[in-house]
Amino acid sequence: MRLSVMLENMRTDRPDEWTMDEFARKARAMEDALIDARAGLSYIQQQHGNLYGVGFNRVEEKAAKALG
């Protein structure tokens, strides 16, 4: 299940410790996936230049915001 859906469905002020651990694991997995995807997209941009319609800048801006 997507982390955002899990968080939306979790309607408590204080989730239990196990739930928070699961959220943290999923968040780390998403961060790792985003870092890998970002690196792959950067490689494509370096090798092929700014391809029309790919949105390198948009992806980079959103990834930078998400990763802090």
DRENKOL-454937 format. One record per atom (N, C-alpha, C, CB): residue in three letters; x, y, z. Coordinates in pm, whole numbers, padded with zeros to 5 digits, always signed. Glycine has a CB too. Example, Ala and Ser with C-alpha at 12.3 -4.5 7.8 and 13.67 -1.06 7.14 Angstrom:
% DRENKOL-454937
ALA+01319-00569+00780
ALA+01230-00450+00780
ALA+01320-00330+00780
ALA+01131-00447+00905
SER+01285-00225+00708
SER+01367-00106+00714
SER+01290+00003+00787
SER+01408-00060+00572
//
This chain:
% DRENKOL-454937
MET+00084-00118+00000
MET+00000+00000+00000
MET+00089+00124+00000
MET-00096+00000+00122
ARG+00047+00226-00072
ARG+00124+00350-00077
ARG+00131+00416+00060
ARG+00063+00446-00180
LEU+00246+00476+00089
LEU+00265+00541+00219
LEU+00163+00651+00239
LEU+00406+00597+00230
SER+00136+00730+00137
SER+00040+00840+00152
SER-00099+00788+00189
SER+00033+00922+00023
VAL-00140+00678+00130
VAL-00270+00619+00161
VAL-00270+00566+00304
VAL-00304+00506+00062
MET-00161+00501+00343
MET-00152+00450+00480
MET-00162+00565+00581
MET-00021+00373+00501
LEU-00094+00675+00553
LEU-00097+00788+00645
LEU-00236+00851+00650
LEU+00007+00892+00604
GLU-00301+00862+00535
GLU-00436+00917+00533
GLU-00534+00828+00609
GLU-00482+00936+00388
ASN-00515+00697+00598
ASN-00605+00604+00667
ASN-00577+00597+00817
ASN-00592+00466+00607
MET-00460+00639+00859
MET-00421+00636+01000
MET-00477+00761+01067
MET-00266+00628+01016
ARG-00594+00753+01120
ARG-00664+00869+01174
ARG-00651+00881+01325
ARG-00810+00863+01137
THR-00531+00858+01376
THR-00511+00872+01520
THR-00407+00980+01544
THR-00468+00738+01585
ASP-00413+01041+01657
ASP-00314+01143+01693
ASP-00180+01081+01726
ASP-00364+01225+01811
ARG-00182+00961+01781
ARG-00058+00896+01824
ARG-00055+00751+01777
ARG-00042+00904+01977
PRO-00004+00728+01653
PRO+00005+00589+01605
PRO+00099+00508+01694
PRO+00053+00586+01459
ASP+00076+00378+01700
ASP+00161+00295+01784
ASP+00302+00285+01726
ASP+00100+00155+01800
GLU+00392+00236+01806
GLU+00535+00229+01772
GLU+00560+00145+01646
GLU+00614+00171+01889
TRP+00489+00034+01633
TRP+00510-00054+01517
TRP+00463+00012+01388
TRP+00436-00188+01538
THR+00354+00085+01396
THR+00304+00156+01278
THR+00404+00262+01236
THR+00167+00220+01307
MET+00457+00335+01330
MET+00555+00440+01298
MET+00682+00379+01239
MET+00589+00523+01423
ASP+00724+00263+01291
ASP+00840+00194+01234
ASP+00815+00156+01089
ASP+00874+00068+01316
GLU+00695+00108+01059
GLU+00660+00071+00922
GLU+00659+00193+00831
GLU+00523+00000+00918
PHE+00603+00305+00880
PHE+00604+00429+00801
PHE+00749+00472+00774
PHE+00527+00541+00875
ALA+00834+00463+00873
ALA+00974+00503+00856
ALA+01044+00413+00755
ALA+01048+00499+00992
ARG+01019+00282+00760
ARG+01079+00189+00662
ARG+01034+00222+00519
ARG+01041+00044+00696
LYS+00905+00249+00503
LYS+00854+00282+00371
LYS+00910+00415+00322
LYS+00701+00287+00373
ALA+00923+00512+00411
ALA+00979+00641+00373
ALA+01125+00626+00329
ALA+00969+00741+00490
ARG+01203+00546+00401
ARG+01343+00523+00362
ARG+01350+00453+00226
ARG+01417+00439+00468
ALA+01262+00357+00203
ALA+01261+00287+00074
ALA+01226+00384-00039
ALA+01161+00169+00077
MET+01131+00473-00016
MET+01095+00571-00118
MET+01208+00669-00143
MET+00968+00647-00076
GLU+01276+00711-00037
GLU+01391+00801-00054
GLU+01499+00734-00137
GLU+01447+00843+00083
ASP+01529+00608-00107
ASP+01630+00534-00184
ASP+01591+00524-00331
ASP+01651+00394-00125
ALA+01463+00493-00356
ALA+01415+00481-00494
ALA+01423+00615-00566
ALA+01272+00429-00496
LEU+01389+00724-00497
LEU+01394+00856-00557
LEU+01538+00896-00588
LEU+01330+00960-00465
ILE+01630+00866-00498
ILE+01771+00897-00521
ILE+01823+00821-00643
ILE+01856+00862-00397
ASP+01787+00693-00655
ASP+01829+00614-00771
ASP+01769+00668-00900
ASP+01788+00468-00753
ALA+01639+00699-00898
ALA+01573+00751-01018
ALA+01631+00886-01058
ALA+01421+00764-00994
ARG+01659+00969-00960
ARG+01717+01101-00985
ARG+01854+01087-01050
ARG+01728+01181-00855
ALA+01935+00995-01001
ALA+02067+00972-01058
ALA+02056+00920-01201
ALA+02147+00873-00972
GLY+01962+00830-01225
GLY+01941+00777-01360
GLY+01898+00884-01456
GLY+01840+00666-01358
LEU+01807+00970-01414
LEU+01761+01079-01499
LEU+01874+01178-01526
LEU+01642+01150-01435
SER+01955+01204-01425
SER+02070+01293-01443
SER+02168+01236-01545
SER+02141+01317-01308
TYR+02191+01107-01539
TYR+02280+01041-01636
TYR+02224+01055-01778
TYR+02297+00892-01600
ILE+02094+01033-01793
ILE+02033+01047-01926
ILE+02048+01190-01977
ILE+01883+01008-01920
GLN+02029+01287-01890
GLN+02043+01427-01929
GLN+02186+01458-01971
GLN+02000+01520-01815
GLN+02283+01405-01897
GLN+02424+01428-01931
GLN+02460+01365-02064
GLN+02515+01373-01821
GLN+02408+01247-02091
GLN+02442+01174-02213
GLN+02369+01227-02336
GLN+02411+01029-02194
HIS+02245+01273-02318
HIS+02161+01308-02433
HIS+02116+01453-02435
HIS+02042+01221-02435
GLY+02154+01531-02335
GLY+02112+01671-02331
GLY+01969+01685-02282
GLY+02127+01735-02468
ASN+01918+01806-02294
ASN+01781+01833-02250
ASN+01683+01786-02355
ASN+01760+01984-02220
LEU+01628+01669-02337
LEU+01533+01613-02430
LEU+01398+01680-02413
LEU+01521+01461-02411
TYR+01334+01713-02524
TYR+01205+01781-02521
TYR+01100+01695-02451
TYR+01160+01815-02664
GLY+01027+01756-02358
GLY+00916+01689-02293
GLY+00950+01602-02174
GLY+00848+01609-02391
VAL+01077+01585-02143
VAL+01116+01497-02032
VAL+01094+01566-01898
VAL+01262+01454-02046
GLY+01117+01693-01889
GLY+01094+01767-01766
GLY+01202+01747-01661
GLY+00963+01727-01708
PHE+01328+01747-01704
PHE+01439+01729-01610
PHE+01432+01828-01494
PHE+01573+01743-01682
ASN+01409+01955-01526
ASN+01407+02058-01421
ASN+01294+02036-01322
ASN+01394+02196-01483
ARG+01177+02000-01374
ARG+01061+01977-01286
ARG+01087+01860-01190
ARG+00935+01949-01370
VAL+01144+01754-01243
VAL+01175+01637-01160
VAL+01281+01673-01056
VAL+01223+01519-01247
GLU+01384+01746-01098
GLU+01491+01783-01006
GLU+01438+01872-00893
GLU+01604+01855-01082
GLU+01352+01968-00927
GLU+01296+02057-00825
GLU+01213+01979-00722
GLU+01211+02166-00890
LYS+01130+01888-00771
LYS+01044+01811-00680
LYS+01126+01711-00597
LYS+00935+01737-00759
ALA+01228+01652-00658
ALA+01313+01559-00584
ALA+01391+01633-00476
ALA+01410+01486-00680
ALA+01443+01749-00510
ALA+01518+01828-00411
ALA+01428+01867-00294
ALA+01578+01955-00477
LYS+01304+01904-00323
LYS+01211+01942-00216
LYS+01177+01820-00129
LYS+01081+02002-00276
ALA+01156+01706-00193
ALA+01118+01586-00119
ALA+01233+01533-00033
ALA+01073+01478-00216
LEU+01355+01545-00082
LEU+01469+01491-00010
LEU+01529+01590+00088
LEU+01575+01448-00108
GLY+01484+01714+00081
GLY+01532+01815+00176
GLY+01660+01869+00141
GLY+01541+01762+00310
//
